[in-house]
Amino acid sequence: LVQSINAPTAREDVQTREPLPPMDPERRKFLEDALAEVTYDVAQHMKECIKTISSPPEGPSDDPVVEALQSLQFECEQIDAASNLHRLGGLQPTLELLDHANPEVRMHAAWLLATCLNQNPEVHQQVSQLGLLPRLLAKLPSEPDAAALQKFLLATSALVRDNGSGTTARPATLTAFEGLGGYRALASLCGHPSDRIRTKAVFLVHSLLCELERAKVEQVVQSNAILQPVTELLRQQCARGAGEEPDITVLQQGLGVLSLLLPPSPAVLAEARRCGLPAVLREVERTVATHPDLVEVLGELLPRTAQFQVA
């Protein structure tokens, strides 16, 4: 306490402190350069990257384009930067790169779009005007590279799923998605060789169907032949080799699609029998019974699907 009372105040310290000498010009330049390295103009950086992807430098490598797309994706993690991408002229060249010959370029272009679309109503409006949805749906069944296809699927999901962004363009987007064969494209991906792509596809199918009324669910499932790939997906999980755990997400999403068709109509039951669904569901029951962790998650969902086993 005595030391605190006797200590000089901040005002006294300032008054008695000697003035600082002028900064050495060399030191000033060093500090200014160091500050410039850690603070840069985001918009200017994005413009430089957009120039690279719009007019790639000549050379045998696509690395400059890939690096520019990666930099733009990093910047567009911030919602304001994502909204500015179109204003700076970056959306259109990114869309064009979806058809690039190099799968790595296609992958990063789709990844950038998915990042920009994430909970950003303004970007949803922008890409709708530029015709992104038809481009994506054309690529889903035809993209040969699995890594690029994953990002195309990610961008499609970001565009059509209800992510809480409240975009006014979404109803028209969903109508266009159905009209352009979006559900059929997703159904075909449920049989893709890649586990990750199959999982993402059935997850998106289930997510979109959850938003529809019961009658519309049946119409979409029947007209897009969704029941067959879902049945095959469930069968594959039961046919895994010894020591391979069934994918709980795939089982949950696949059974979730079936639950949206309850109670099954005579037409759905007829289709289920044609696909061999009753026998597959019995296999699922046996598989789940041998995995306690599956019982905990699917214990309520699986018994409901017994309605598909009605003769």
N, C-alpha and C positions, 0 to 999 in steps of 0.2 A: 504493500500500500504506500509506504514511504517513497519507494522508488518510482511508483506511478505518479505521485504528486510532484516529485522533483524533476521528472523527465520533461524535456522540452516539448512543447506542443508542435503540431504540424506546421502552424503558422510561423512559430519562432524558428523552426528548422529551415523553412523555406527562406525566411528573411536572412538567416546567417549563412545559407549555402552559397558557395561561389558560383557564378554563372558558368555554364558549360562552354568549352571552347568550340569554335566552328568545326563542323565535321570535315574530315579529310576527304577531298574529292574522290579518291580511289575507293575509300570505304563507302562513300555514298553510292557510287556506281555499283559496288558489290551488293549492297542491300537492295537497291532498286532492281537489279537483275534477279536476285533471289526472290523478291516479292512477285516479279512478273512470272516466275516459274510456277508459283502456287496459286496465282489468280489470273484467269484468262477469260476472254469473252466467249461465253458459251455459244451465242448466236454465230459469231464469226467462225468458231471451230466447226459448227454444224454446216455452215456454208461451204467450208473447205472440203468436208467429207461428202457433201452433196455434189460438189463439182467433180469429185473423184468417181462417184458411182454413175454420174450422168455422162461423163466423158472419160472413161478409164484410160490411164496412161498406156502407151504402146509397150508391148513386152510379152514374153512367153508366159508370165505368171499372172494369176488373178489375185495375188496376195494383197495388193493395194485396195482392191474393191472389197475384199473380205474384211480387211482391217478398218476401212471406212464404215462399213455396215456395223461392225462390232462397236466402234466408237459412237455411232448414232444410237445404237441400242442402249449403250450405257447412259448417254445423255437423256434419252427418252424415257428412262425410268422415272424421271420427274415429269409430272403431268403437264406442266406448262411447256416444257420442251417438246413433248409429244404433240401437243396442239399446234406448236409453231412449225413442225416439220413440213406441213403442207404449205404454209405461208412462205416458207423459205424455198419452196420448189422441190421438196424431197420425196413426197409421196408417190408421184407419178413414176419417177425413175426406179423407185423401190418395187412398184408393181411390175414394171417391165423386167426386172431381174428375176421374177418368179419363173421366167422361161429361159433363163441363162443355161448355157451348155454345161457349166460346172455345177455339180450338185451341192458343193459347199457354198457357193454363192446363192443358189436357190434356198438353201437351208437358212442362211443368215438373213436373207431378204424376208422370208416368211416369219422368222423369229422377231425381226424388227417390227413388222406389222402387228404381230401378236402383242408385243410389249406396248406399242402405241394404243392399241384398242382396249387395253385392260382398264375397265371402269372409266372410260373417257368418252362421254356422249358426243363431244365435238368431233373427235376423230371418226366415230361411227358415221356421223353425217357426211364427213368428207369422203370416206372410202366408198360409201353407198353411191355417191355421185360419180365416183371414178370407176365403178363397176368391179369392185374387188370380189364380191361373192361368186359370180360366174367363173372368174379365174380360179378361185380356190376349188370350187366343186369340179372343175374340169381336171384339176391336178390330182385330186384324191384317188381316183381309180387308176391313174396312169403314171404316177410318180414312181420310178424304179428304185430310187435310193431311200432306204428305210429312215436314215437320219433326217433327210429333207422332208419325207412324208410325215414324220412326227411333228415337225414344225408347221407344216401345212394344216395338219389336224388341230394343232394348238391355235393357230390363227383363226381357223373356222370356228372353233369353240368360243374364242374370245369375241367373235363377231355375232354369233347367234344365241349364245347362252344368256340367261337372265343373271347378270352379275351385279345387279343393284344400281347400275349407272343411271337408269331411268331415261335412256335415250328414246326420243319419239320416233326414231327410224326403225325400232325393233319390230313392231308388228308387220310392217312392209317387208322387212328382211326375212322374217319367218315364213311369210307367204311365198316370197321368192325362193327361199330355201326348199320348200316342199315342191314348188312348181318346177324347179331346176333339177329335181331328183336327188336332193340332199340326203333324204332318209335311205334311199336305195344305195347311195355311195357309202354311207356309214355302215349299212348292213353288209356290204361286200367286204369292208375292212374288218368286220368281226371274224372273218376267216383268214386274216393275213398271217403269214408265217411268224411275224414278230409278236412276242407276248405283249410288249409295251403298246404297240399299235392296236392290237385286239382289245386290250384293257381300256385304252382311251376311247376307242370307238363305241364299245358297249356302254361306257360311262356317259358319253354324250347322248347316245340314243335314249337311255333311261332318263337323263336329265330333261331332255326336250319333251319326251312323252309325259313326264310328270305334270307338265303345264297344261295338258289337253284334257278335255272332258272325255268321259268313258267311251262314248260313241265315236268320238274323233280318234281316240287311241286305236280302237279296233279297225277303223277305216285305214289309218296310216299303216298299221302293222300288216294288214291283209294286202293292201295295194302295193306295198314295197317289199313283200316277201321277207319280213324281218324274223318270223318265227323259226325258220329253218336255220339261219346262222346262229341264232341264240341257242337253239337246241344243240348244234354242233359244238358251240363254245362250252356248254355245260358238260357235254360228253368228253371233250378233251381234258377237262379238269379231273374227271373221274378216272381217266385212262392214264394218268401220270404214273411213271415208274416208281419202284420202291425207293423210299427215301425222299421223294419229291412231294412237297406239301402242295395241296391245291391252292390256287390263288383266291384268297378270301374276297378280294375286291371284285373279281370276275364273277364268282358265284353270287355275291350279293347283288351286283348290278343285273346279272342275267335273270335271277329269280325276281328281282324288282320289276323288270319288264313284264314278266308273266303275271305278277300280282296286279298290274294295272289292267289286265284283261279279265279280272274276276268280277262277277261270275262269268265263266266262259260261255259264249253263245254257241249254238249248234254248229255254226260255220267255223268258229275258232276251234272247237273240239275236233271237228273233222280234219282241220289243218294240222292240229297237234298230233293226231293219230298218224296222219300221212308222214309227218316228220319224225315219228318215233319218239315223241316227247314223253309219253307215259313211262316207257322203259328207261329212258334217261333219268327221269325224276326218281325212279326207284334206285338207280345207281347212285344218284346224288345223296339220297337218304342213307344208303349204306356207307358212303364215303364220309359223310358228315358225322355219322355215329362213331367212327373210329378216330375222330379228331375233336377233343374236348373244346379247343378254342373255336372251332367252327360251330359247335353246338351252341356256344354262348352267343354268337353273333347271329346265326341263322335259325335259332331255335323257334322263333315265332313266325318267321317268314316262310320257311319250308313247309310246314303243315298246311298252310293255306293253299299251296299249289297242288295239293292232293286232288283238288277238284278237276284237274286235267287228266286224272287217271280213271275217271268215270268211263265205264264201257259204253 
